[in-house]
Amino acid sequence: MELPIKVDDLKGKVAVVTGAGGVLCSLMAKALAVAGAKVALLDRNEAAAQKYADEIVAEGGVAKGYEANVLVKDSLAACHARVLKDFGKCDILINGAGGNNPMATTDKEYFEPGDIDADTKSFFDLTQDGVSFVFNLNFLGTLLPTQEFAKDMVDRKGCSILNISSMNAFTPLTKIPAYSGAKAAISNFTQWLAVHFSKVGIRVNAIAPGFFSTKQNAALLWNADGTPTPRTGKILAATPMGKFGETEDLIGSVLFLLSDKAAGFITGVVLPIDGGFSAYSGV
């Protein structure tokens, strides 16, 4: 893997990446390993995390997969103990775990008369369990790992936290109210943490990806036959660069924000990586 930017101050650092069994966060983990960090890949599915860790090791990096549930404090504490034993104190935390769920998604973009009684999942049909799951996965799934691993960072140089926000945080998308609200909370929490930890040397920032086509959102973006859905058409029409992002498009920003030499006076920012989506008014 060739890095888009060169950073020389991540070598030897211990990086913890949650949600590392997924496509985006596993790529971030690989980039950190190429930059010389020792990477702990955390996921509920330890096998998925270990698969990517094995790929990193095969390429000459240092990595290991761990089972961790970001919504269970005891699970995180147990994982933390294993990471401390294997690698030492955490210097970098990427809070990558998150996502949406169909239980918290409406079928239609706009509510219309008759939808309450129709065979469609309207706003009024969203369940408390579904909404709670999505909100907790994203917000508590960032707060709890930070509580656990940021303890290692207090009063140590070069430590930082990177959260994953979204374009939904700037302007909520239709159909996904819980996910949009949760990502708005992540942006706010990033700023709060940046101020809260500013006196003990911990920088806290976030990236806000625009639209990337992944397994997680495939049903919203592509029909079963592989053709684009109307939602894809709207997204690309509202993205001035006219395309979906590639996973590699995130790496330069991630490395930049985590590098103390490059971004040592940057904390509390939420950086859009969106092909111009947030800048476009539609006219």
PASEBA-1860 file (N, C-alpha, C; in nm, 3 decimals):
! residues 283
1> MELPIKVD> 0.084/-0.119/0.000/0.000/0.000/0.000/0.088/0.125/0.000 ~ 0.062/0.215/-0.093/0.137/0.340/-0.101/0.057/0.452/-0.037 ~ 0.118/0.521/0.059/0.048/0.627/0.130/0.043/0.753/0.044 ~ -0.069/0.827/0.049/-0.081/0.949/-0.031/0.003/1.064/0.023 ~ 0.034/1.061/0.154/0.122/1.160/0.213/0.220/1.088/0.305 ~ 0.335/1.148/0.326/0.435/1.087/0.411/0.431/1.153/0.548 ~ 0.415/1.070/0.650/0.421/1.117/0.789/0.523/1.030/0.861 ~ 0.610/1.093/0.938/0.716/1.016/1.001/0.707/1.014/1.153
9> DLKGKVAV> 0.595/1.064/1.207/0.584/1.067/1.353/0.480/0.969/1.407 ~ 0.434/0.876/1.323/0.341/0.772/1.370/0.414/0.642/1.397 ~ 0.539/0.634/1.358/0.617/0.511/1.374/0.630/0.474/1.521 ~ 0.597/0.349/1.553/0.608/0.298/1.689/0.490/0.329/1.779 ~ 0.397/0.410/1.732/0.281/0.443/1.814/0.180/0.327/1.813 ~ 0.101/0.321/1.918/-0.002/0.219/1.928/-0.134/0.281/1.884 ~ -0.192/0.227/1.779/-0.317/0.278/1.725/-0.428/0.175/1.746 ~ -0.539/0.219/1.802/-0.656/0.134/1.822/-0.764/0.180/1.726
17> VTGAGGVL> -0.817/0.087/1.647/-0.919/0.121/1.547/-1.042/0.034/1.573 ~ -1.154/0.097/1.609/-1.278/0.021/1.626/-1.349/0.008/1.492 ~ -1.433/-0.095/1.480/-1.501/-0.119/1.353/-1.405/-0.164/1.245 ~ -1.291/-0.221/1.285/-1.184/-0.251/1.190/-1.209/-0.377/1.109 ~ -1.322/-0.444/1.132/-1.358/-0.555/1.047/-1.429/-0.511/0.920 ~ -1.453/-0.380/0.906/-1.519/-0.326/0.788/-1.421/-0.272/0.687 ~ -1.473/-0.235/0.571/-1.389/-0.193/0.459/-1.314/-0.064/0.489 ~ -1.385/0.039/0.533/-1.323/0.170/0.551/-1.220/0.168/0.664
25> CSLMAKAL> -1.258/0.113/0.778/-1.168/0.119/0.894/-1.051/0.022/0.881 ~ -1.071/-0.087/0.812/-0.958/-0.178/0.789/-0.854/-0.110/0.701 ~ -0.898/-0.029/0.606/-0.803/0.042/0.521/-0.728/0.147/0.601 ~ -0.797/0.215/0.694/-0.729/0.310/0.782/-0.624/0.238/0.865 ~ -0.659/0.120/0.916/-0.565/0.042/0.996/-0.442/0.005/0.913 ~ -0.464/-0.034/0.789/-0.352/-0.069/0.702/-0.261/0.051/0.677 ~ -0.322/0.168/0.657/-0.242/0.289/0.634/-0.159/0.324/0.756 ~ -0.216/0.311/0.875/-0.141/0.338/0.997/-0.024/0.242/1.011
33> AVAGAKVA> -0.048/0.115/0.975/0.060/0.016/0.984/0.173/0.050/0.886 ~ 0.139/0.092/0.765/0.240/0.130/0.667/0.319/0.251/0.719 ~ 0.251/0.339/0.794/0.318/0.455/0.852/0.403/0.418/0.973 ~ 0.399/0.291/1.013/0.486/0.244/1.120/0.421/0.223/1.254 ~ 0.289/0.242/1.262/0.221/0.222/1.390/0.196/0.073/1.415 ~ 0.183/0.039/1.543/0.138/-0.094/1.583/-0.014/-0.085/1.600 ~ -0.086/-0.166/1.526/-0.230/-0.144/1.513/-0.310/-0.256/1.578 ~ -0.401/-0.215/1.666/-0.499/-0.307/1.725/-0.630/-0.288/1.653
41> LLDRNEAA> -0.675/-0.392/1.582/-0.798/-0.385/1.505/-0.911/-0.445/1.589 ~ -1.009/-0.364/1.625/-1.118/-0.407/1.713/-1.247/-0.422/1.632 ~ -1.320/-0.529/1.662/-1.449/-0.551/1.597/-1.527/-0.653/1.678 ~ -1.660/-0.649/1.669/-1.739/-0.753/1.734/-1.706/-0.890/1.676 ~ -1.673/-0.890/1.549/-1.633/-1.013/1.480/-1.481/-1.021/1.479 ~ -1.426/-1.092/1.577/-1.280/-1.098/1.588/-1.216/-1.160/1.465 ~ -1.283/-1.256/1.404/-1.228/-1.321/1.285/-1.209/-1.221/1.171 ~ -1.307/-1.131/1.155/-1.296/-1.029/1.050/-1.180/-0.935/1.078
49> AQKYADEI> -1.167/-0.894/1.205/-1.056/-0.806/1.242/-0.922/-0.876/1.223 ~ -0.915/-1.002/1.263/-0.790/-1.075/1.251/-0.752/-1.099/1.106 ~ -0.851/-1.115/1.019/-0.824/-1.134/0.876/-0.746/-1.014/0.822 ~ -0.793/-0.894/0.856/-0.722/-0.775/0.809/-0.589/-0.758/0.881 ~ -0.583/-0.796/1.008/-0.456/-0.790/1.080/-0.353/-0.882/1.015 ~ -0.398/-1.000/0.975/-0.307/-1.094/0.908/-0.255/-1.036/0.777 ~ -0.339/-0.965/0.705/-0.296/-0.902/0.580/-0.189/-0.797/0.608 ~ -0.206/-0.722/0.717/-0.107/-0.621/0.755/0.025/-0.687/0.789
57> VAEGGVAK> 0.020/-0.794/0.868/0.142/-0.864/0.907/0.212/-0.923/0.786 ~ 0.133/-0.976/0.692/0.191/-1.035/0.571/0.266/-0.931/0.487 ~ 0.226/-0.805/0.503/0.292/-0.697/0.429/0.402/-0.631/0.511 ~ 0.435/-0.691/0.626/0.546/-0.640/0.706/0.509/-0.549/0.820 ~ 0.380/-0.531/0.845/0.336/-0.444/0.954/0.317/-0.520/1.084 ~ 0.280/-0.444/1.186/0.254/-0.501/1.319/0.107/-0.478/1.351 ~ 0.032/-0.585/1.370/-0.112/-0.572/1.393/-0.168/-0.698/1.457 ~ -0.282/-0.681/1.522/-0.352/-0.795/1.581/-0.500/-0.761/1.590
65> GYEANVLV> -0.584/-0.862/1.568/-0.728/-0.843/1.579/-0.779/-0.877/1.718 ~ -0.881/-0.804/1.761/-0.938/-0.822/1.894/-1.090/-0.818/1.887 ~ -1.154/-0.897/1.969/-1.298/-0.889/1.984/-1.332/-0.778/2.083 ~ -1.422/-0.691/2.046/-1.467/-0.585/2.136/-1.604/-0.537/2.092 ~ -1.694/-0.523/2.187/-1.826/-0.466/2.163/-1.823/-0.323/2.216 ~ -1.834/-0.227/2.126/-1.819/-0.087/2.165/-1.934/-0.036/2.251 ~ -2.037/-0.118/2.269/-2.150/-0.079/2.354/-2.147/-0.147/2.491 ~ -2.040/-0.221/2.519/-2.030/-0.294/2.646/-1.898/-0.258/2.714
73> KDSLAACH> -1.906/-0.188/2.826/-1.786/-0.140/2.893/-1.694/-0.255/2.934 ~ -1.750/-0.364/2.985/-1.666/-0.476/3.027/-1.590/-0.535/2.908 ~ -1.654/-0.542/2.793/-1.589/-0.593/2.674/-1.472/-0.504/2.634 ~ -1.492/-0.374/2.641/-1.386/-0.280/2.606/-1.271/-0.287/2.707 ~ -1.304/-0.302/2.834/-1.200/-0.310/2.937/-1.115/-0.435/2.918 ~ -1.181/-0.546/2.886/-1.108/-0.671/2.864/-1.017/-0.659/2.742 ~ -1.068/-0.597/2.637/-0.989/-0.577/2.516/-0.871/-0.484/2.545 ~ -0.896/-0.379/2.620/-0.790/-0.283/2.654/-0.676/-0.353/2.726
81> ARVLKDFG> -0.711/-0.441/2.819/-0.608/-0.515/2.892/-0.522/-0.598/2.797 ~ -0.584/-0.659/2.697/-0.509/-0.738/2.599/-0.419/-0.650/2.513 ~ -0.469/-0.534/2.473/-0.389/-0.442/2.392/-0.269/-0.392/2.472 ~ -0.291/-0.358/2.599/-0.180/-0.312/2.684/-0.072/-0.419/2.694 ~ -0.115/-0.542/2.709/-0.019/-0.652/2.721/0.057/-0.674/2.592 ~ -0.012/-0.664/2.478/0.050/-0.693/2.349/0.135/-0.578/2.295 ~ 0.084/-0.455/2.310/0.146/-0.341/2.243/0.186/-0.226/2.336 ~ 0.120/-0.212/2.450/0.144/-0.098/2.537/0.030/0.003/2.530
89> KCDILING> 0.055/0.121/2.583/-0.049/0.223/2.593/-0.091/0.276/2.456 ~ -0.220/0.307/2.447/-0.278/0.360/2.324/-0.235/0.506/2.302 ~ -0.185/0.535/2.181/-0.150/0.672/2.143/-0.254/0.733/2.051 ~ -0.318/0.649/1.971/-0.413/0.693/1.868/-0.538/0.608/1.878 ~ -0.653/0.673/1.878/-0.781/0.601/1.876/-0.863/0.650/1.758 ~ -0.902/0.558/1.672/-0.998/0.589/1.566/-1.129/0.521/1.602 ~ -1.231/0.603/1.627/-1.364/0.552/1.662/-1.442/0.527/1.533 ~ -1.417/0.410/1.474/-1.477/0.382/1.345/-1.605/0.301/1.349
97> AGGNNPMA> -1.635/0.240/1.462/-1.757/0.159/1.471/-1.880/0.247/1.456 ~ -1.978/0.199/1.383/-2.100/0.276/1.363/-2.180/0.218/1.248 ~ -2.282/0.290/1.207/-2.361/0.244/1.094/-2.510/0.265/1.115 ~ -2.586/0.231/1.014/-2.731/0.244/1.017/-2.794/0.105/1.022 ~ -2.926/0.101/1.034/-2.998/-0.026/1.038/-3.137/-0.004/0.977 ~ -3.188/-0.101/0.900/-3.320/-0.086/0.839/-3.432/-0.058/0.940 ~ -3.414/-0.102/1.065/-3.517/-0.078/1.167/-3.537/0.070/1.195 ~ -3.435/0.152/1.160/-3.443/0.296/1.187/-3.450/0.376/1.058
105> TTDKEYFE> -3.500/0.312/0.952/-3.506/0.375/0.821/-3.649/0.373/0.768 ~ -3.699/0.487/0.722/-3.832/0.491/0.663/-3.825/0.440/0.518 ~ -3.936/0.389/0.469/-3.939/0.340/0.331/-3.942/0.453/0.230 ~ -4.004/0.564/0.268/-4.023/0.674/0.174/-3.954/0.801/0.224 ~ -3.918/0.886/0.131/-3.853/1.011/0.168/-3.951/1.111/0.229 ~ -4.074/1.111/0.178/-4.173/1.209/0.222/-4.298/1.139/0.274 ~ -4.348/1.185/0.385/-4.473/1.131/0.439/-4.590/1.184/0.358 ~ -4.683/1.096/0.326/-4.800/1.135/0.248/-4.927/1.087/0.318
113> PGDIDADT> -5.039/1.152/0.291/-5.165/1.108/0.351/-5.191/0.961/0.321 ~ -5.230/0.888/0.421/-5.260/0.746/0.403/-5.144/0.654/0.437 ~ -5.026/0.709/0.459/-4.909/0.624/0.487/-4.920/0.550/0.620 ~ -4.995/0.608/0.714/-5.006/0.542/0.845/-5.069/0.405/0.831 ~ -5.170/0.396/0.747/-5.241/0.269/0.730/-5.191/0.187/0.611 ~ -5.098/0.242/0.537/-5.049/0.172/0.417/-4.945/0.067/0.455 ~ -4.916/-0.019/0.360/-4.814/-0.122/0.381/-4.676/-0.064/0.352 ~ -4.639/0.033/0.433/-4.509/0.099/0.419/-4.461/0.139/0.557
121> KSFFDLTQ> -4.331/0.141/0.575/-4.275/0.181/0.705/-4.256/0.331/0.706 ~ -4.346/0.399/0.774/-4.339/0.544/0.783/-4.266/0.586/0.910 ~ -4.254/0.714/0.930/-4.193/0.767/1.053/-4.262/0.710/1.176 ~ -4.392/0.694/1.169/-4.469/0.648/1.285/-4.448/0.499/1.314 ~ -4.386/0.429/1.222/-4.361/0.285/1.240/-4.220/0.255/1.291 ~ -4.135/0.357/1.299/-4.000/0.334/1.349/-4.008/0.291/1.496 ~ -3.935/0.188/1.532/-3.944/0.136/1.668/-3.841/0.201/1.759 ~ -3.874/0.207/1.885/-3.781/0.261/1.983/-3.651/0.179/1.984
129> DGVSFVFN> -3.664/0.048/1.975/-3.546/-0.038/1.976/-3.456/-0.010/1.856 ~ -3.518/0.008/1.739/-3.440/0.034/1.619/-3.365/0.166/1.625 ~ -3.436/0.270/1.668/-3.375/0.402/1.678/-3.266/0.402/1.786 ~ -3.295/0.340/1.899/-3.196/0.333/2.007/-3.070/0.260/1.963 ~ -3.088/0.150/1.890/-2.973/0.073/1.845/-2.881/0.158/1.758 ~ -2.939/0.229/1.660/-2.857/0.308/1.568/-2.791/0.424/1.640 ~ -2.869/0.494/1.723/-2.810/0.609/1.793/-2.700/0.563/1.887 ~ -2.727/0.457/1.962/-2.627/0.409/2.057/-2.502/0.357/1.988
137> LNFLGTLL> -2.521/0.283/1.878/-2.406/0.228/1.807/-2.310/0.338/1.765 ~ -2.365/0.449/1.718/-2.281/0.557/1.670/-2.230/0.647/1.781 ~ -2.319/0.693/1.869/-2.276/0.788/1.972/-2.211/0.720/2.091 ~ -2.283/0.627/2.155/-2.221/0.555/2.267/-2.103/0.470/2.220 ~ -2.111/0.423/2.096/-2.002/0.346/2.039/-1.878/0.428/2.013 ~ -1.889/0.558/2.028/-1.773/0.648/2.024/-1.734/0.691/2.165 ~ -1.834/0.721/2.245/-1.808/0.768/2.382/-1.740/0.660/2.468 ~ -1.791/0.538/2.466/-1.740/0.435/2.555/-1.595/0.394/2.522
145> PTQEFAKD> -1.560/0.372/2.395/-1.419/0.343/2.366/-1.327/0.460/2.403 ~ -1.376/0.582/2.389/-1.295/0.698/2.427/-1.271/0.698/2.577 ~ -1.375/0.668/2.655/-1.357/0.658/2.799/-1.251/0.555/2.835 ~ -1.249/0.446/2.763/-1.157/0.337/2.796/-1.014/0.367/2.753 ~ -0.995/0.405/2.627/-0.859/0.414/2.574/-0.794/0.551/2.592 ~ -0.872/0.657/2.608/-0.812/0.789/2.627/-0.742/0.801/2.762 ~ -0.772/0.710/2.855/-0.699/0.710/2.982/-0.549/0.695/2.959 ~ -0.513/0.620/2.857/-0.371/0.598/2.826/-0.302/0.724/2.777
153> MVDRKGCS> -0.379/0.819/2.725/-0.322/0.933/2.654/-0.294/1.054/2.742 ~ -0.352/1.058/2.859/-0.345/1.178/2.943/-0.200/1.215/2.973 ~ -0.167/1.342/2.944/-0.034/1.398/2.971/0.079/1.325/2.898 ~ 0.049/1.269/2.781/0.152/1.210/2.696/0.152/1.282/2.562 ~ 0.268/1.304/2.506/0.280/1.381/2.383/0.235/1.300/2.262 ~ 0.179/1.371/2.165/0.148/1.312/2.036/0.028/1.220/2.032 ~ -0.062/1.232/2.128/-0.180/1.145/2.130/-0.299/1.215/2.067 ~ -0.381/1.139/1.997/-0.499/1.201/1.935/-0.609/1.099/1.911
161> ILNISSMN> -0.728/1.153/1.896/-0.850/1.075/1.872/-0.912/1.124/1.743 ~ -0.956/1.030/1.662/-1.026/1.065/1.538/-1.162/0.997/1.537 ~ -1.266/1.078/1.529/-1.402/1.026/1.522/-1.451/1.028/1.377 ~ -1.558/0.954/1.351/-1.614/0.947/1.216/-1.753/1.009/1.217 ~ -1.763/1.128/1.162/-1.891/1.195/1.146/-1.944/1.162/1.006 ~ -2.021/1.252/0.947/-2.083/1.222/0.819/-2.144/1.350/0.761 ~ -2.173/1.347/0.633/-2.248/1.456/0.572/-2.385/1.473/0.638 ~ -2.438/1.363/0.693/-2.566/1.371/0.763/-2.562/1.467/0.880
169> AFTPLTKI> -2.444/1.490/0.934/-2.430/1.580/1.049/-2.451/1.725/1.009 ~ -2.422/1.758/0.884/-2.439/1.895/0.836/-2.584/1.921/0.794 ~ -2.636/1.829/0.715/-2.775/1.836/0.669/-2.831/1.695/0.671 ~ -2.938/1.669/0.747/-2.989/1.532/0.758/-3.041/1.481/0.624 ~ -3.010/1.357/0.594/-3.061/1.294/0.474/-3.201/1.239/0.500 ~ -3.279/1.227/0.396/-3.412/1.167/0.410/-3.398/1.020/0.446 ~ -3.499/0.966/0.510/-3.516/0.824/0.540/-3.436/0.772/0.660 ~ -3.333/0.844/0.704/-3.246/0.788/0.809/-3.231/0.886/0.927
177> PAYSGAKA> -3.339/0.912/0.999/-3.334/1.013/1.105/-3.242/0.977/1.221 ~ -3.238/0.851/1.262/-3.155/0.814/1.376/-3.006/0.826/1.343 ~ -2.969/0.779/1.225/-2.829/0.787/1.183/-2.786/0.933/1.168 ~ -2.870/1.014/1.107/-2.837/1.155/1.089/-2.821/1.225/1.224 ~ -2.914/1.199/1.315/-2.904/1.260/1.448/-2.781/1.214/1.524 ~ -2.748/1.087/1.510/-2.631/1.034/1.580/-2.502/1.095/1.527 ~ -2.492/1.112/1.397/-2.371/1.171/1.341/-2.359/1.319/1.376 ~ -2.472/1.389/1.386/-2.468/1.526/1.434/-2.414/1.529/1.577
185> AISNFTQW> -2.454/1.431/1.657/-2.403/1.421/1.794/-2.253/1.395/1.794 ~ -2.203/1.314/1.700/-2.060/1.287/1.692/-1.982/1.415/1.665 ~ -2.030/1.496/1.573/-1.962/1.623/1.544/-1.957/1.712/1.668 ~ -2.069/1.723/1.736/-2.076/1.804/1.857/-1.984/1.748/1.965 ~ -1.985/1.616/1.980/-1.904/1.549/2.081/-1.755/1.565/2.052 ~ -1.720/1.566/1.924/-1.581/1.588/1.885/-1.532/1.723/1.934 ~ -1.613/1.825/1.914/-1.576/1.959/1.961/-1.569/1.964/2.113 ~ -1.665/1.899/2.177/-1.666/1.897/2.324/-1.540/1.830/2.378
193> LAVHFSKV> -1.506/1.713/2.321/-1.388/1.641/2.367/-1.260/1.721/2.343 ~ -1.254/1.789/2.229/-1.135/1.867/2.197/-1.109/1.973/2.303 ~ -1.214/2.038/2.348/-1.199/2.138/2.453/-1.168/2.070/2.587 ~ -1.239/1.964/2.616/-1.225/1.896/2.746/-1.084/1.842/2.766 ~ -1.022/1.791/2.660/-0.890/1.731/2.672/-0.776/1.825/2.633 ~ -0.808/1.951/2.608/-0.706/2.043/2.555/-0.593/2.071/2.652 ~ -0.615/2.055/2.780/-0.511/2.085/2.879/-0.422/1.965/2.909 ~ -0.456/1.847/2.855/-0.376/1.728/2.885/-0.314/1.668/2.758
201> GIRVNAIA> -0.310/1.748/2.652/-0.234/1.710/2.535/-0.300/1.615/2.437 ~ -0.432/1.598/2.446/-0.500/1.507/2.354/-0.576/1.589/2.250 ~ -0.540/1.572/2.123/-0.616/1.637/2.017/-0.730/1.546/1.974 ~ -0.845/1.607/1.941/-0.963/1.531/1.899/-1.023/1.596/1.775 ~ -1.029/1.521/1.666/-1.086/1.571/1.542/-1.177/1.464/1.481 ~ -1.241/1.499/1.373/-1.329/1.403/1.303/-1.319/1.425/1.153 ~ -1.346/1.321/1.079/-1.368/1.334/0.936/-1.517/1.313/0.910 ~ -1.566/1.378/0.807/-1.707/1.364/0.769/-1.713/1.318/0.624
209> PGFFSTKQ> -1.710/1.187/0.603/-1.716/1.137/0.465/-1.846/1.175/0.397 ~ -1.836/1.199/0.269/-1.955/1.217/0.188/-2.007/1.081/0.148 ~ -2.027/1.058/0.022/-2.093/0.935/-0.022/-1.994/0.835/-0.082 ~ -1.985/0.723/-0.012/-1.902/0.612/-0.053/-1.993/0.491/-0.069 ~ -1.978/0.418/-0.174/-2.060/0.300/-0.197/-1.996/0.180/-0.127 ~ -2.061/0.130/-0.022/-2.009/0.017/0.055/-2.118/-0.089/0.069 ~ -2.083/-0.201/0.127/-2.181/-0.307/0.150/-2.294/-0.257/0.240 ~ -2.258/-0.170/0.334/-2.355/-0.125/0.433/-2.469/-0.044/0.371
217> NAALLWNA> -2.441/0.036/0.270/-2.545/0.120/0.211/-2.586/0.073/0.071 ~ -2.543/-0.047/0.033/-2.568/-0.095/-0.104/-2.716/-0.098/-0.139 ~ -2.801/-0.137/-0.043/-2.944/-0.149/-0.071/-3.008/-0.015/-0.100 ~ -2.953/0.094/-0.044/-3.005/0.227/-0.071/-2.957/0.283/-0.205 ~ -2.842/0.234/-0.251/-2.779/0.295/-0.368/-2.795/0.216/-0.497 ~ -2.815/0.083/-0.485/-2.816/-0.001/-0.605/-2.933/-0.098/-0.603 ~ -2.996/-0.114/-0.716/-3.101/-0.214/-0.730/-3.039/-0.354/-0.734 ~ -3.124/-0.453/-0.720/-3.076/-0.592/-0.719/-3.002/-0.628/-0.848
225> DGTPTPRT> -3.040/-0.565/-0.959/-2.974/-0.595/-1.086/-2.848/-0.512/-1.111 ~ -2.809/-0.432/-1.009/-2.687/-0.354/-1.020/-2.704/-0.215/-1.076 ~ -2.826/-0.180/-1.118/-2.850/-0.045/-1.169/-2.866/0.053/-1.053 ~ -2.835/0.180/-1.074/-2.845/0.277/-0.965/-2.989/0.306/-0.927 ~ -3.013/0.326/-0.800/-3.145/0.366/-0.753/-3.165/0.515/-0.778 ~ -3.289/0.564/-0.768/-3.311/0.709/-0.779/-3.231/0.788/-0.676 ~ -3.209/0.728/-0.558/-3.131/0.796/-0.454/-2.987/0.820/-0.501 ~ -2.930/0.722/-0.570/-2.796/0.741/-0.626/-2.794/0.856/-0.724
233> GKILAATP> -2.896/0.866/-0.805/-2.904/0.977/-0.900/-2.905/1.111/-0.830 ~ -2.981/1.120/-0.720/-2.987/1.246/-0.643/-2.852/1.279/-0.581 ~ -2.787/1.175/-0.526/-2.658/1.198/-0.461/-2.556/1.250/-0.560 ~ -2.545/1.184/-0.674/-2.444/1.225/-0.771/-2.476/1.361/-0.831 ~ -2.602/1.392/-0.844/-2.641/1.524/-0.895/-2.607/1.634/-0.796 ~ -2.602/1.600/-0.667/-2.572/1.699/-0.563/-2.425/1.698/-0.522 ~ -2.346/1.615/-0.587/-2.203/1.609/-0.560/-2.130/1.670/-0.680 ~ -2.075/1.791/-0.665/-2.015/1.858/-0.781/-1.913/1.775/-0.857
241> MGKFGETE> -1.839/1.689/-0.787/-1.741/1.606/-0.857/-1.807/1.490/-0.932 ~ -1.938/1.467/-0.910/-2.015/1.374/-0.990/-1.982/1.227/-0.974 ~ -1.932/1.188/-0.857/-1.896/1.047/-0.836/-1.900/1.014/-0.688 ~ -1.901/0.884/-0.658/-1.884/0.840/-0.520/-1.736/0.846/-0.483 ~ -1.710/0.862/-0.353/-1.572/0.858/-0.307/-1.518/0.717/-0.310 ~ -1.387/0.706/-0.324/-1.317/0.579/-0.311/-1.261/0.571/-0.169 ~ -1.254/0.450/-0.115/-1.207/0.436/0.023/-1.069/0.501/0.042 ~ -0.985/0.494/-0.060/-0.851/0.552/-0.051/-0.855/0.704/-0.035
249> DLIGSVLF> -0.967/0.766/-0.072/-0.977/0.912/-0.061/-0.975/0.961/0.083 ~ -0.998/0.872/0.178/-1.000/0.912/0.319/-0.861/0.914/0.382 ~ -0.768/0.839/0.326/-0.644/0.810/0.396/-0.556/0.933/0.419 ~ -0.543/1.017/0.320/-0.459/1.136/0.337/-0.506/1.223/0.451 ~ -0.636/1.244/0.461/-0.691/1.328/0.568/-0.672/1.262/0.704 ~ -0.690/1.130/0.710/-0.673/1.058/0.835/-0.530/1.072/0.887 ~ -0.433/1.047/0.800/-0.293/1.056/0.841/-0.255/1.198/0.879 ~ -0.305/1.294/0.803/-0.277/1.435/0.833/-0.327/1.473/0.972
257> LLSDKAAG> -0.452/1.440/1.002/-0.509/1.480/1.131/-0.444/1.407/1.248 ~ -0.394/1.286/1.226/-0.333/1.210/1.335/-0.187/1.246/1.358 ~ -0.125/1.311/1.261/0.015/1.347/1.273/0.032/1.476/1.352 ~ 0.108/1.470/1.460/0.132/1.590/1.540/0.217/1.691/1.464 ~ 0.309/1.642/1.382/0.393/1.735/1.305/0.311/1.811/1.203 ~ 0.215/1.743/1.141/0.135/1.806/1.036/0.019/1.887/1.091 ~ -0.042/1.839/1.202/-0.167/1.900/1.250/-0.165/1.923/1.400 ~ -0.049/1.954/1.453/-0.034/1.968/1.598/-0.113/2.080/1.661
265> FITGVVLP> -0.156/2.179/1.582/-0.236/2.290/1.635/-0.380/2.283/1.584 ~ -0.419/2.164/1.540/-0.556/2.144/1.492/-0.629/2.050/1.586 ~ -0.736/2.099/1.646/-0.821/2.015/1.730/-0.963/2.069/1.726 ~ -1.059/1.980/1.731/-1.199/2.021/1.730/-1.258/2.047/1.594 ~ -1.190/2.001/1.487/-1.245/2.023/1.352/-1.316/1.898/1.303 ~ -1.413/1.919/1.215/-1.482/1.811/1.145/-1.459/1.834/0.996 ~ -1.375/1.753/0.937/-1.328/1.776/0.801/-1.413/1.701/0.699 ~ -1.486/1.773/0.612/-1.563/1.706/0.507/-1.471/1.644/0.401
273> IDGGFSAY> -1.505/1.523/0.361/-1.436/1.457/0.249/-1.549/1.409/0.158 ~ -1.597/1.500/0.072/-1.730/1.481/0.016/-1.747/1.519/-0.131 ~ -1.637/1.547/-0.201/-1.652/1.582/-0.341/-1.728/1.711/-0.366 ~ -1.736/1.796/-0.264/-1.805/1.925/-0.278/-1.950/1.925/-0.238 ~ -2.002/1.810/-0.188/-2.143/1.800/-0.153/-2.187/1.908/-0.055 ~ -2.108/1.932/0.049/-2.147/2.028/0.152/-2.139/2.172/0.105 ~ -2.071/2.196/-0.008/-2.057/2.331/-0.059/-2.161/2.367/-0.164 ~ -2.238/2.269/-0.210/-2.327/2.288/-0.324/-2.468/2.316/-0.278
281> SGV> -2.524/2.426/-0.327/-2.661/2.463/-0.289/-2.767/2.396/-0.374 ~ -2.724/2.334/-0.484/-2.819/2.273/-0.575/-2.855/2.361/-0.691 ~ -2.801/2.482/-0.692/-2.828/2.578/-0.799/-2.696/2.625/-0.860
END
